Amino acid sequence: MLCVPFAQSDETEEGGRRTLVFGVRHDDLPLQGVQNGWPSGFDVELGRLLAEKVGMHIVFRVDTRPRLWQDLRSGGVDIIADVLSSVGAGDEFITLGTVCRLGYALYVPADSTISGLGDIAGCELIVVDPYPLKVLEKRMISPGRVISVTDVNDALKLLVRSRYDAALLSRATAESAMLDMNIEGVRRLGEIIWEEDYGYLLSPLRGDIAGQLTEALEDLRRHGRLDKLAERWLLGSQRQAFWRTVKWLLAGIGVLAALLLLSLFWSGILRGQVLERSRALKAQLRERKAVENALRDSQRRLTTLFDGIDDGLLVHDEDGNILDCNDVLCRRLGYSREELLRMKTTDIDAADFAGGFKNRLELQFKQHRYRCEGAHRTSDGRVIPVDIMTSLIEYNGRPAVLAAVRDISEKVQRENEHQNLLNQMQHTQKLESMGVLAGGIAHDFNNLLMGMLGNADLALDQLPSASPAIKELKEIQVGIRRAADLCRQMLAYSGKGRFVIEAVDLNRMVEEMANLLVVSVSKRAELRYNFSAQMPPIEADSTQLRQVIMNLITNASDAMDGHDGIITITTGTRDCSRTFLKNTYVDDHLPEGKYAFVQVADNGYGMSKETLEKLFDPFYTTKATGRGLGLAAVLGIIRGHKGAVKVQSEEGRGTTFSIFFPVAENAVLPEQEDHFDWKSWRGSGCVLLVDDEETVRNVGRRMLERVGFKVLLAADGLEAMEIFKKRKRNLACVILDMSMPHMDGEEAFLAIRQIVADMPVILSSGYNRQSVVSDFTDSGPTGFLQKPYQVEQMVRELRLLLS
């Protein structure tokens, strides 16, 4: 790129004057270009006059046309000169107006038989500017091939060597280049074929000077200076070309005169033969010209029709052999025309028609019009859904089918997206309904469990230490706590609970679940355990992991189908590579490293490949009474823990589920709570117990009285506030349920704190501590009891809060 300043400065501002950056093409004289290393031409001189008129410093930037246009868009160049009407400049740039009209002419090699613009159909045409192609398109003229070159000099050199048939060029530029290069092997056909407006385009970033430049240009036009520049640069080159043409014309006339004398010398001898032969040749030429024109018109119409539509077209015979096709089909399938003409329609058809392909061909040849949908396979293996419409035609004297093939990928995609959206909406509605149901069941079930667990506690307290019923009551307590875990899982499933992430020992968890697992599997299934001696902790929600293990154990038991079998639970660790993790069900770009795993293996009937592919799909189940959410929930829980699943199964040889979780080496396992002898602790004073469930109130009252408290009961928040206002001075503590009618626990809590800011309050709920207490941490002394709770847990909270 050449950048030449008008004044001796490279700064944006010179002496307080503004700078105008003028883009100049290096190869377009006499309009603009470079002579002796400096910008020159009509536009350069006119640019200097404009800059002088508006008092600006001008800098000429010489480059190619595409880069100048790019710089004009980005603001690197302020102004350029170019054709206006064919580039849509008014939509993007500021047009300063037409300076002149540029004429375009057709140039051919000296020995060419082309006589006019209509003869270039099917020929190889050279262009420098894109504008001639738009004019040819409007006149329905289609060259056989278009060659774009960078400048007029290259175009003329190619014509001199007769490499191509013709060139459409700006007359002023072409005539000037022919004079400079002394080109003699190229001639112009006729005068100007058409004209285009030529003027100046200003970058939209320099709209501040548009008015000044337009007024300066009009002033130069009014005073005749614009016409003088055009006459000196543009008309002068045309006059030189004219006299050069006259010189060659005179030389040609001299040669013709010599030939004429020679022909007259021989005319006496050969006149009769020449006249007869001339008449025959003229007749042959006229006939040949008519045939060529008819053939060219027919070919042009066929090409326009065949390649001018967006659909792929192909012609095939009764055996499916492809006889012809258009460029659209070639581009879409990725084959050349020659390759497709050696193929059959079955080679590109991606659908498996089996025996139906012959029937479809018969229908196409029996019915005048036939339509169907199918799929085509491209050369690189992609499958494109298509709509095919066929018509019977005659091709080279034989019956054939013309098939119009339309790409319906977007239509199919829209239909799939619509169907997926409907499926997601239905799925979401089902989950929401089930979530509401799960939340309601869990809330009521928690209250029932509260009554059972509390009564079991009180019963254990009243039995002598040697009573044989103690063991059974403790088993009942274990079962109730496991049922409470399931309630918490249902609350989380309903979207109302929060999971608690903590360090978990997989060995300890499975051992604690042993009694529950035994009663959950078939009586004909044997449980075997294989625990790793050194098991590092993981970070997880223990309730969620219990659900995962329970679901896998239940599925393994169901796989026995009532027969004898063995279920093996194995724990351990493994160093997982990226290659291994990529082959699991949940990859999600998991990092390689050390993972802890739990493996559940059975020797049941195993699964087919079809079942394995749909194994984790929501609502997919092979059970007669299943709802298809067990393994889908397992997959979701494992993904939430940044884990992975690997399934190995074979029909008749059993199934193995392996679930992997990243090891948390630095995690600290929670210490098991030391046994607290709650029977030795005594409380005093009165406690207000508020709960809408009568069973909970009754068992809670007996627990409080057992450790020495007097108890006041309230069934909802409104009743609790009435009692609190009357007895607040006598109350040691309030145990407040969070979910109640009329006035819930949160409203009652805030009302109590407004009356007595430091009143100890223990909140009670089926949700965990994080879900409830986090909103009340700054509201004075607050405890928490998660339902169902035991006497020991209640006494621990009371002792901590009242100490």
N, C-alpha and C positions, 0 to 999 in steps of 0.2 A: 504494500500500500504506500502510495506517494502522497505526502501532505505538504502543500506549498502555500505559504502565506502571501497575501497581496502586499502587506507591509512587513518590515523586518522585525517581526515579533511572533513568539509562539504562545503568548499568554492569552487567557480568555478575555481580558480587558487590556486595552492599550491606551494609555493616556486618558483614562476615563471613558474611552469609546467602547461600545459594545461590539462583540465579535459575531460574524455570520459565517458558519461552516457550510461550504457549498460542495456537495458531492459531485464528482466528475468521473465519467467512464473513460477508460484509457484508449478505447478502440472505436469511437463513433464519430470521427471527423467526417464532414466539416461542422457537425453540431458541437461535439466536444471530444477532446482527446489530448494526447501528449505529443508535442513537437519539440525536438531538440532538448528533451528533458523537462519541459515546462508545460503547464496546462495551456491549451489553446482551443480556438473554435468560437462558434457563434455564442454558445451559452456562457463561456468563460468571460467573453467581452461584455455580454449583457449583464452578467452577474456583477462585474466590477461597477458598471453604470448604476445598477440598483443599489449596491452598497454605498456608493458615493451619494446617491440621492437621499438616502435615509441616515447618512452620517455614521456608517458602521465600518468596522475593520473586517475584511473578508479573508477567509482561509479556504483554499481549495484542497479537498481530500479526494485523491484519485484511487479508484478501486473498481472491482467488477460490479455489474448491475445487481446480482443477488445480495452481495454484501452491503451495497449502498442502501438497498431497500431495507435490509435488516437494521442498519445503523439509523435509518430514518425512523423506524418504529421505536427504537430504544432511546433516541435522542442524541446519538453520537454524531449525527449529521442533521443540520437544520433544514436544508433545502436541496432538492434535486430537480432535474428536468427530465420528463419522460412523457410517453403517450398517456393521455388522460382517459379516454373513453373506454378502453378495454381492460383496465385494471381495477375498476371499482374504487378509484382513489377518493372519490367524494364521500365514501362511507367510512374511510379510515383516516385520511389526511385532509389538510386544508388546501384547497385548490385556489391558486392565485389568478387563474384565468388562462385562456388560450393565447399562446404567443404566435403560432403559425400552424399551417396544415402540412403534415408530412405525407407524401405520396409513396405508395408501395407498388413495385413492378415485379414481373416474372423474368428471371434470368436463366438461360439454358446454355449448354455447350454450343459452340459454333456449328457443329454438324448435327444438332438435334432435330428430330422430326416433330417435336411438340410445337403446335401453332397457337395455342391459347390456353387460358386457365382451365377450361373444361377437359383438356387432354391429360391433366396431371392425376386424374383418378387412377388409383392402382400403381402410381409411379413412386419412386423414392425422392422425397422432397426435403431440401435443407432449409432450416429456419434459424434465425438468431433470436428473434423476439417471439413471445408466445401469442402475440396478437393475430398473426395471419391464420392460425389454426381456428380461432373463434369465427373469423370471417368465412373460412371454408366450411365450417360447420353450419353456419347460417345459409350458405348457398348449396348445401347438401352435396359437397364435394369431399370425397374421402380418399386421401393419398394412401398408397399401399404401405408406405413406411415413412416415418418422420424422423429426420436426423437433426438434433439440436447441437449447434456449435457455439463457441464462446464469442466470436466476432466475425465481421463481414469478410476480413482478409482470409480466414480459414474457409469460409463458404466459397469464395471465388477460387481459391486454390484447388478445392475439391472438384469444382465444375471444370476447371482447365484440364484436370487429369481425367475428366469424364467418369469420375467414380460414381456420380449420382445423376439423376435425370434433370432436376431443376432446383431453383432456389427462389424463395419469396423474400425480397429485401427492400429496405428503405432506399428509394431511388437516390436521394442526395448522398447518403453514406456509400452506397455501392459505386456510384459514378466517381466519387472522389477517390475511393480505394483503387478503382481500375486505372485512373490516371497516375496515382502514386506508384503502383506496382507495374505499370505498363502492360496490363493484361490484354491479350488480343484473342484469346480462344473462347471468349464468352460474349454472348449478345443478349440484348434486352428485347423482349417481345412486346411491341406496341408501346404505348405511353403508360400513364399511371392507371392501375387497376382500381384502386380505392385510396381514400385519404383518411387520416386520423388526426384528431386534435392533439397538438403538442404544446405543453405548457409546464408550469412550475408547481411542485408539490411541497408543502411546508409541513414539518413535523407538528403533531398536535401539541407538543410541549412548548412550541414557540408561537402560540396564538397571540402573544402580546405584540408581535411585530407584523402580523398579517395585514392589518389595515394600511400600515405605512408602505409595505412592499407593493400591495395592490395599487395604491395611489401613485407610487413612483412608476410602476409599469405603465399605467394609463397615461401618465404625463409624457413618458418616452414615446408612446404610440402617437399621442396628439401632436407632438413636435416633429414627427417623421424620423426620429433617430432609430426606432425599431425597424422601420422599412429599409433604412440605409444599411443596417447591420445584416438584415436578411439578404439584401441584394448583393452585398459584398461577399458574404460567406456561402449562402445557399444557392442563389441564382447564378453566381459567378462560376461555381463548379458545374452547374448544369450547362452553362454556355460553353465551357471548355469541353464537356462531354459532347455537346452538339457539334462543335467544329471538328472534334475528333471523328465523330460519326460521318460528318460531311466529307472529311478527308478520305476515310475508308470507302465511302460511297463513290467518290470520284475515282478512286483506284479500282473499285469494282466495275464501275462503268467502263473504264479503259479496258479492263480484261474482257468484259462482255463485248465491247466493240471489236476487239481482236478476234474473239470467238465468232462474232457475227460475220466478220469478213471471211473467216475460215469456212464457216458454214455456207456462206453464199458461194464460195469457191467450189464446194462439193455439192451444192444444191442441184446443179444441173444434172448431175449423174444419179444422185440417190433420192431425189425429191419424191418420186412415186412410192418407193419402198418405205421411206421415213414416214410419209403421211399415213400409209396403211398401218405400219407398225405402231405409230403414235395413237391412232384411233383405237387399236386393239388394247394397247396398254392403258389408255385412259378408261376404257370400259372395265378392264380388270381391276384397276385401282379404285374406281367408284364402287364396284361390287365388293371388293375386299374391305374398303373403308366402311361401307354400310354394315357388313358382317361384323367387323371389329367393334363398331359403335354399338351395334345391337348386343353383342356379347359382353362388352364393357358395361352397358346399362343394366343388363340382366345380372351380371356378377355384382355390380354395385348394389342393386336392389336386394339381392339374396344376402349379401354380406351385411347390409344395414338391418335387414329383418332378423337374420340369424344371430348376429353378435350385438345387436342394439337393445336387447331386452335383458332384464335382470335374472331371468330364469335360465337354468341349464337346458339345452336341447340336445336330443340324440335321435338318430334314426337307426332302427334295427329290423332285421328280417324275421321270418317265422321261426328260425332256430335260435334267435337271440343274439346273432352276430351284429356288432355295432358297425354300421355303414358310414355314419357321419356324426359329427358333434360340433358344438360351438365352443368359443373360447371360455365362456362363463363356466361350463361344465368342467373343462380342463383345469382351470384355476381352482375350482372348488374341490375337485378330487385329487389334485396334485399330480396328474399325469399329463404328458404331452399328447397332442392330437394323434401322432403316429402310434403311441402306445395304446391309446384307447381303441383305435381302429383295428388292432390285433386282438382285442378282448371281446368277451361276451357280457351280456347284462348280468349274468350270474356271478361274474368276477368282481363286480362292483356292488352287488346287492349284499347288505349285511344281514338281512333277515333270513332265517332258515325256513324255506318254503317246503323242503322235502319234496313230496310228490305233487304239491300244489303249484309248482312253478309252471309245469306244462299246461295246467288248466288256466292259469292266468294269461299265458301267451295265447291260448285258444280264444279266450274272452276278448283280448285286445284285437284279434283279427276277425272275430265275429261281430263285435259291436263297433259302430262307427265312432263312438266316443266311449272311453272307459276311464274311470278314476279310482284311485286307491292311495293308501298311505303305506310307506315302507321306510327303509333305512339304507343309506349308502355308506360304504367303507372307503376312506381315503387311502392314498398311498402310504401314509404314515400310521395307519391303523385306527384313526379316529372314526367314530360312527356319527353320521349326520341324519337326523330324521327328515324325511322328504314327503311332499305331496306330489303324486304323479298323475298327469292327465294326458291321455293318448288319443291320437286321431289316425285313421287309416289314410295312407297316401300312396302314390305311385312313385317309385324311386328307381331311376335308370331302367324303366320298363318293367319293374317287378313290384308286386305289392309289398308294402313295408308299413311300419308304425313310426309316427313322429311323436315322441314323448317329451312333454314339457315338465321339467323337474324343478320344484320350488323348495328351497331350504326353509323348513318350518321349525328350526331350532328355538327361535325366540318364542313362538307360539307354544311349543311343548314345554319350554321352561316356565312360561307364565302359568300354564295349566298345572304343572307340578308344584310351583310355588303356591298357587291358590289352594291346591289339595293339601299341601303340607300345612298351610295356615289353618285350614279347616280342621285337620287332624290335631294340630297343636291346641287349637281352641277347645276341641272336644276333650283332649287329654287334660288341659288345664282345668276345665269345668269339673271333670271327674275327680281330679286331685283335690280341688277346692271343696267339693261336696264331701269327699272322704275325709279331708282335713277337718272340716266342721264337725262331722260325725265323730272322728277320733278324739277331738278336743272335748266334746261333750261327754263321751263315754269315759274318757280318762278322768275328768273332773269328778263325776259321780262315783266312779270306781275307786278313786283315791279316798273318798270319804268312807266308803265301805271298808276298805283296807285299814283305814285309821281305827275304825271300831274293832276290827278283828285283831290288829296288832296290839292295840292298847289293852284289850281284854286278855289277850294271851300273856302280856307282861304282868298284869295284875294277878292273873291266875298262877303264874310261876312264883310270884312273891308269896302267895298264900299256901303253896304246897311245901311239905317237909322235904328236906334235901334227899331223902331216900325214896321218894315217890317214883314209881316207874313211869308216871305220866310226864315227867319233866322232859325226857328225851323226845317224846312225841310233840310236846308243846314247842320245843326249840326247833324241831323240823318244820312245824307250822310257821314259826317266825321266819325261818329261812325262805320258805315258799312265798310268804307275804312280801318279804323284801324284794324277791325276784319279780313278783307281780308288780310291785311299785316301780321297779326299773322299767318294766314294759309300759307302765302308765306314763312315765317320764318320756319314753321314746314316742308314745302316741301324742303327747303334748308337743314335742319337738316336730313331729310329722305334721301337726296341724298348723305349724308356723308360729306358735305362741311361746315356745320354750327356748332356752338357750343351752347350747352344749358346753360342757366344762372340759377344757383341755388340760390334762395333767400327765405326769409321768406314770406309765402303766407297765407292770411286769406281766407279760403274756402267760408265763407259767402259773403265776399266782391266780390270774383271772380264770384260766381254764380249770384249775383245781377248785376254786370257789364255785364254779358252775357245775361241778361233777354231779352232785345230787340232782340238780334240775335237768341235766342232760339225760341222765338215766331214765327219768320218767317221761322224757319227751320223745324217745325213740321206740321203735317196734320192740316188742318183747322177744322177738327172734333175732334181734341184732345185738351183737356184742361190742362194747366200747373198749378200745385199747388206747393207752396213752404212751407216748414216747417223747419225754421232755428233755430238752438240752440242759446240760449241767450248768453252763454259763450263758445266761440269757440277759443281754443288755436291755435297758428300758427303752420304750418308745413314748412319744407324746401323742395322746389321743383322748377321745371321750370314751370312758369305759362302758357307758350304757350303750353307745352305738356299736362298739366292738362286740359286746355280748349279743346284740341283735344279729350281727354278721355271723358269729360262730353258731348261734342257734339256728339261723336259716340254713347254713351249710350242713349242719348235723341233721336237721329235719329233712332236707333234700336227699341226703345220703340214706337216711332211713327209708324214705319213700321209694328210693331206687331198688331196695330189696324186694319190693312188691310182695310182701308177706312171706318170703323165704328166709332161711337162715343166712346170716352174713356177718361180716366183721367191718366195723368202722374204726379206722385208726386216726388218732389226732397226734400230730407231730409238730414240735416247735424247734427252732434253730435259727442260725444266721447264715447269710451268704453274701459274697462280694458280687454285686450285679454290674455287669458291663452295659454299655449303651446298646450293643447288639442284642443282649438278652432282654433288656427292657423294651426294645422296639417290638419284640415278638409277644408282648403281653397285651391284655385287653385295654389297659389304661396306661398309655405311654405319657402323653402330655409333656414330652421332652424332659422326663425325669432325669436328675443327675445320677451318674454312676457312683457306686460306693457300697457301703455295708448296709444291708437290710435285714431286719428280723422277719421271720415268716411263721405262719401257722398253716399247716397242711391237713386237710380232711380228705381221707381216701376211703372208698368203699369198693367192695367186690360185687356190686350189683350188675344190672344189665347194660350199663353204659348208654351213650347217646350217639345218634346218627349225625352225619355232617350237616344235614339240614337243621337239626335241633341245635347244634353248636353255633350255627350262624345266627340264630335268633335267640340265643340263650338269655341275653341281658336286655332284650326288648321289653319295654313296659307293656303289661297286660298280655304278654305271651306266656302260655302255660301248657303243659302236657297233662296236667292233673284234671280230673273230672270236676273237682270242686275248687280248684285254685283260682286266684284272681290275678296272678302274673306280676305281682309287685315285689315278691321276695328277693329275687336275684337282681332286679332293677334297683331296689333299695340298697342291696349289697354293693353294687357297682358305684352308686352315688356316694355312699359312705366312704368307700376306699379312695375314690377320687378326691373327696374333701380332705382326706388325711394324707394326700400326696403319695399314695401307695399304688400298687399294681396287682393284677390278678392274672394267673396263668391256669388254664384248664386243659387237662389231658383226659381224653375219654375215647373209648372204642367199644362198639357194640359187642356185648357178650363178655367184656373184660373189665368192666368197672370204670369209675371216674375218680379223678384226683383234682381237688381245688387247692391251689396254693395262693395265699394272699401275703403280700410283701409290704412292709412299712419301714421308712428310713429310721435308722437307729439314732437315738438321742443320747450320745455318750455322756454328756455333762448333766443330764437331767437327774433330779433327786427324787427317788420314790417317796411318796407320802408315807409317813410312819403310821402304823396302825395305832388307833387310839388305845391308850392304856385303859384297863378296866377301871370303872369308877363305881365305887360302892355308894350308889344313890340312897340306899336305905338308911345310911348313917347321917344323911344331911336333912336338916329340918328348916322349914321356912316359917315365916310368921306374917300375919296381916291378911289382907283380903285381895283376891285376884279377880278381875272382870274378864270372863271368857266369852268371846263373841264369835259365833259360828252359826250359819243358817241350817246346818245339818244336825238333827237331834242326836243321832248316834255319836257324833263327834263331841257334842256338848256333854253328853252323859259320861263318856269314857274320860274326857278331859277333866271333868269335875272330880271323878273318883281318883285320877292320878294326882291332882292338886291336893285333895284332902288327905291322900296317903302320905304326903310329905309335910302336912301341918298347916296348909293354907285354908282360909275360908274362901268360898267361891260364890260369885254372882254371875248369872248366865244371861246372855242376850242373843236373840235370834237374827238380828240384822243391825245395821249401822244406826238407824233411827232409834231403836230401843236402847242400844248401847249408849248413845249420847244422853238420853233421858236419865239413865242410871248414873252415868259419869258426872253429870252436872250436880246430882244430889249427893253422891257418895265419894267425890274426888279426893277429899281429904283423908278418907279411910283406906284408899286403894294403894297397894304396894306395887301393882303392875297390871297391865292390860295385855291379854293375848288376843290378837285381832286377825280374823280370817280376811283374805283379800277379795274373795269373790262372793258377794252377797247381793240380794235384791234390795230395792229401795235406796239404800245408801251403801256403796261398796266400801271395802277396807281403806282405800286411798283417801276417799272423802272423809271417812270417820277419823283416820289418822291425823289429817290436817286440822280437823275441827278440835281434836283432843289437844294438839300442840298449841293451838291458839289460846286455849283455856289454861293449860298447865304446860309450859314449855319444856320442863325437864321430867315429865312423866315417863317412866320406863315403859316401853311398848315392845312386845314380841310379835312380829308379823308371821302369819302362818299361811302356807300356800302349797299347792301341788307342784308348782314350778320351783326351780332351784334358786339358791340365794342370789346368784348374779342377775337373774331376771327380775327380782323383786326389790332387794335392799339397795341396789345401786342408785335408785332414785331418791333414797331417803338418808343417805350417808351424812348429810350435814344438818339433820333435824333432831339432834339430841340423842340420848341413849336408846339404841334400837337393837333388838335381837331377831333371830329368825329360826323358825321350825318348818322343815319341809315335810309335808304329809306323805305317807303316814309316818308318824314318829313314835318313839317308845318313851317310857318314863325316864330312862337314863338320859336321853337327848333333851327332854324338857327340863329336867333338873339341872343339867349342865348349863343351859341357856339362862335359867333363873338365877343360878348361883353366880354366873359371870356378870349378869346385868345388875343384880341387887347387892353385889359385894361392896 
